[in-house]
């Protein structure tokens, strides 16, 4: 039952992060149910992995590969871009490029997807090893796509999605704690219940352009903002909200 699933943690939970999905490119009944839930609970925001079917079996830049429920209209569908630094695999072109596996739009009814992309290739995360003490402090940090102790480097839009979800929580806190509009915390300016649509708009508005799709030995595919590889672009919190002395972006928002 989709309503039961989305009601987990409610009413305290206002963000649902979903690192799962299907390969159905259509606007399914589940996608409709997710949209309906957000409509009925307008403070709620659902963030969903777009999928990992952008390249498969020797084929690249596969269109219509984003799957439901990321095909929903009110949610944020998340693609993946390359990582950098220690987590970056040899030969990667870096975070200015979409990962080859990141699922592409459009949806079957012609809508742009994904909505935004975040780091999702060779991301260092927890790799449970419950029978070992100190497992998350190995003597050597694992490299790209490797495991070491209780740490694991892995890739997928399932990794990119919680990055967006955590950033959405920070944007929500930004409004609740009264940082808008002055850019600094002000007890006279709290906005206790920003809508999910507002949080989504702030994140998409601040997204930054990517250069293309990194298909490895198969070269780079051109990509521009609002296409079906990068959507609005790369997630960037510093380009999404105004903080005095820290960011330059200026916000003017209207909600409800």
Residue pairs with C-beta under 8 A, 6 or more apart in sequence:
2 30
2 33
2 34
2 37
3 33
3 37
6 16
6 34
6 37
6 44
6 46
8 16
10 41
14 43
14 44
14 45
14 172
14 196
15 44
15 45
15 46
15 47
15 165
15 168
15 169
15 172
16 44
16 45
16 46
16 47
17 47
17 161
17 162
17 164
17 165
18 46
18 47
18 48
18 49
18 69
18 161
19 49
19 156
19 157
19 158
19 159
19 161
19 162
20 49
20 158
21 48
21 49
21 50
21 51
21 67
21 68
21 69
21 70
22 28
22 67
22 68
22 69
23 51
23 53
23 65
23 67
24 67
24 68
24 71
25 64
25 65
25 66
25 67
25 68
25 71
25 107
25 108
26 68
26 71
26 107
26 108
26 109
27 68
27 71
27 72
27 73
27 107
27 108
27 109
28 68
28 69
28 71
30 68
30 69
31 68
31 69
31 71
31 72
31 73
32 72
34 46
34 48
34 69
34 72
34 74
34 75
35 72
35 73
35 74
35 75
37 44
37 46
38 44
38 45
38 46
38 74
38 75
38 196
39 74
42 195
42 196
42 197
42 256
43 193
43 194
43 195
43 196
44 196
45 75
45 76
45 168
45 196
45 199
45 200
46 69
46 72
46 74
46 75
46 76
46 196
47 75
47 76
47 78
47 161
47 164
47 165
47 168
48 69
48 70
48 72
48 75
48 76
48 77
48 78
48 161
49 70
49 77
49 78
49 156
49 157
49 158
49 160
49 161
50 66
50 67
50 70
50 77
50 78
50 79
50 80
50 102
50 103
50 113
50 114
50 157
51 65
51 66
51 67
51 70
51 103
51 157
52 80
52 101
52 102
52 103
52 156
52 157
52 158
53 62
53 65
53 66
53 67
53 101
53 103
54 60
54 61
54 62
54 65
54 79
54 98
54 99
54 100
54 101
54 102
54 103
54 104
54 213
54 229
55 61
55 62
55 100
55 101
55 215
56 62
60 100
60 213
60 215
60 218
60 221
61 104
61 213
61 215
61 221
61 229
62 103
62 104
63 104
63 105
63 106
63 228
64 104
64 105
64 106
64 107
64 108
65 103
65 104
66 77
66 103
66 104
66 105
66 107
66 113
66 114
67 103
69 75
70 77
70 78
70 103
70 113
70 114
71 77
71 107
71 108
71 111
71 113
73 111
74 196
74 197
74 200
75 115
76 115
76 116
76 164
76 168
76 200
76 203
76 204
77 113
77 114
77 115
77 116
77 231
78 114
78 115
78 116
78 117
78 118
78 120
78 157
78 160
78 161
78 164
79 98
79 99
79 102
79 103
79 114
79 116
79 117
79 118
79 120
79 157
79 160
79 229
79 230
79 231
80 98
80 99
80 101
80 102
80 117
80 118
80 119
80 120
80 121
80 155
80 156
80 157
80 159
80 160
81 95
81 96
81 97
81 98
81 99
81 102
81 117
81 118
81 119
81 120
81 121
81 160
81 210
81 230
81 234
82 88
82 92
82 93
82 94
82 95
82 96
82 97
82 98
82 99
82 119
82 121
82 122
82 214
83 92
83 95
83 119
83 120
83 121
83 122
83 123
83 144
84 92
84 94
84 95
86 124
86 141
86 143
87 122
87 123
87 124
87 144
87 153
88 94
88 121
88 122
88 144
89 121
89 122
89 144
89 145
90 144
91 216
92 121
92 122
92 144
92 214
93 211
93 214
93 220
95 119
95 234
96 210
96 211
96 234
97 210
97 211
97 212
97 213
97 214
97 220
98 117
98 210
98 212
98 213
98 214
98 223
98 229
98 230
99 120
99 121
99 155
99 213
99 214
100 213
100 214
100 215
100 216
100 218
101 121
101 155
101 156
102 114
102 117
102 120
102 157
102 213
102 229
103 113
103 114
103 157
104 113
104 228
104 229
105 111
105 112
105 113
105 114
105 228
105 231
106 112
106 113
106 228
107 113
112 226
112 227
112 228
112 231
113 228
113 231
114 157
114 228
114 230
114 231
115 200
115 204
115 231
115 232
116 164
116 203
116 204
116 207
116 231
116 232
116 233
116 234
116 235
117 160
117 207
117 210
117 230
117 231
117 233
117 234
117 235
118 160
118 161
118 163
118 164
118 167
118 234
118 235
119 159
119 160
119 163
120 155
120 156
120 157
120 158
120 159
120 160
120 161
120 163
121 155
122 144
122 145
122 153
122 154
122 155
123 153
123 154
123 155
123 159
123 160
123 163
124 141
124 142
124 151
124 152
124 153
125 151
125 152
125 153
125 154
125 159
126 136
126 150
126 151
126 152
127 147
127 149
127 150
127 151
127 152
128 150
129 135
129 149
129 150
132 149
132 150
134 149
135 149
135 150
136 149
136 150
136 151
137 149
138 148
138 149
138 150
138 151
140 148
141 148
141 151
142 148
142 149
142 151
142 152
142 153
143 153
144 153
145 153
145 154
145 155
146 153
147 153
163 235
164 203
164 235
167 203
167 235
167 237
167 240
168 199
168 200
168 203
170 237
171 199
171 202
171 203
171 237
171 240
171 241
172 194
172 199
174 180
174 241
175 190
175 191
175 194
175 198
176 190
176 191
176 192
176 193
176 194
177 185
177 190
178 185
178 186
178 187
178 188
178 189
178 190
178 191
179 185
179 186
179 189
179 241
179 242
179 243
180 189
180 191
180 241
180 242
180 251
180 253
181 189
181 242
181 251
181 252
182 189
182 244
183 242
183 243
183 244
183 247
184 243
184 244
191 255
194 255
195 255
195 256
197 255
198 253
198 255
201 253
202 240
202 241
202 251
202 253
203 235
203 240
204 231
204 232
205 232
205 240
206 235
206 236
206 237
206 238
206 239
206 240
206 241
206 249
207 225
207 231
207 232
207 233
207 234
207 235
207 236
207 239
208 233
208 234
208 236
208 239
209 224
209 225
209 230
209 233
209 234
210 223
210 229
210 230
210 233
210 234
211 220
211 223
212 220
212 221
212 222
212 223
213 220
213 221
213 223
213 229
214 220
215 221
221 229
223 229
223 230
224 230
225 231
225 232
225 233
226 232
238 246
238 247
238 249
239 247
239 249
240 249
241 247
241 249
241 251
242 248
242 249
242 250
242 251
